[in-house]
Amino acid sequence: MTKKRASGLISVTLACMLGGCTFTNLPGKAANPTPQATSPQAIYQKITAEQAKAMMEEGEPYVLLDVRTDEEFSDARIAGAILIPDYEIGNRAEAELPDKHALRLIYCRSGRRSANVAHEMVEMGYTNVYDFGGILDWPFGTVSD
């Protein structure tokens, strides 16, 4: 193999590796995720409630984000969650969630709103976004007012 061809092959291999890797398989995270990304740094991943619970227990700092309504939040929520309704995320995220690289675990009632918010947050530049669906699928208990 010529030096020129070897150099080209190495360049292509490095470009593929650096440009295509958007997910790090860490304990408790999906082994075969389907990331939706706007850039190599921005990640949106759908995970299960069990995976979210495992991530919460690992000790890494995270923000648990409930994107339902005030009434739904008062009725039942996962302990430690903060509320920013889905329809307010665009106006409130920058001020209330300033660290765009912090781990975000997002849920709603059934999973539709959390998926929409996760996608929106990635578009806003958040880079570590996980949607674990709805509180209806959360088997670990809730709190209420």
N, C-alpha and C positions, 0 to 999 in steps of 0.2 A: 504494500500500500504506500502511495506517495505521501510525502509530508503535507502537501496541500489538501489531499483528500482526507487524511487523518484529522487535520485541523478543522476542516469543514464538518466532519462527522462529530467531533467533540463539541463544536459550537452548536450544532443542531440538538444534540443530546442535552447540553446544558440549558438551552432555551426551552426545550420541552419540560425538563425537570423544574426549572424555576417558574415558568409561566403557567404550568398546569397544576401545581400543588397548592390547593387552597384549604386542605383539611389535615389536621394532625390527629391521629387516633390516640386519644388519651383515655385512661380508665374511666368507665362509665359512659363513654360517648359511643355513638353508633359506629359499628365496625364498617359498615358499607353505606355511608351517608349519601344523600343526593344534594350536594351543596348547590345553592343558587347564588351566583356571585356577579357583582358588577365590576370587580377588580380582583386581582390575586389576593388582596388582603381582606376583602369583604366576604363574609360567610353567612349564609342562612342555612340552617339544618333543621329538619323535622326529626324529633326524637320521641321516645315513649315517656310516659309518666315515670316508669321505673328507672329509665336512664336519667331523667331530670332529678329524681330523688337521690340517686347515686352521686350525681355531680354536686348536689347540695351538701352531701355528707363528706365529700372529699376534703373540704377545708379551704378550697380556693374561693376568694371573694366573688360574690355574684349579686346581681340584682334580679329579684323575682318580680316580674311585671304582670299585673292583672289588667287586661284591656277591656273589661266589661263595663257596665254602667255602675253608677254610685249605688243604686238599689241592689243590684246583684252582688256587689262587693260587700255591702252591709249584711245581706242574708247569709252568705257563706263565702269564705276565701281561704286560701292556703296561708298558714301562719308565716308572717314576715313579708308578705306581698305588699307592693305599693300599687296604687291605682292611677293609671292614666287611661281613660276610655279611648277606644280605637279612633273615634272621631276627633279626638283632641291631640293625638300623638304628634302630628305635624307642627302644631303650635307650641307644645309643651316640652317635647323631648330635648331640644337643645339646652334649655334652662335647667330642667330637672334631671337630666341624664347627660352631664357634660363630658364624661369620659367615654369616648366612642370606642375604646378598646376593651372595656370591662365586659365580663361575662354577663349576658342577658338571657334569662329563662322566661319565656313568655307563654301565658295561657289565657283562655277566655272560657266560654261555656262549653262549646262543642268542638272548637278548632278552626272555624272559618275566620273569625276576627283575628285570632292570634297569628294565623298564616299571613293574612293581609298586612298586619302591623310588622311582622318580621321582615317581609319583603320591603315595606316602606322604610324601615330603619336601615336596611342594607343600602337602599337608594340614598339615604341621608348620610351615609358614610360610616355607620356602625359596623364593626368588624367581627363580632363574636356573638352572634345572635342564634338562639335555639328556641324553637317552637315545640312545646310538648302537648299541644292540643287543648282539650277542654277539661274543666274541673269535673265534668261528668265522668271522666275516665281516671280521676285521681283517687286511688284506693287508700291513701295514707291519712285521711282525716282533714277536717277543716275547722275554722273558727268563725264566729259571727259576733255582731254587736249585740 
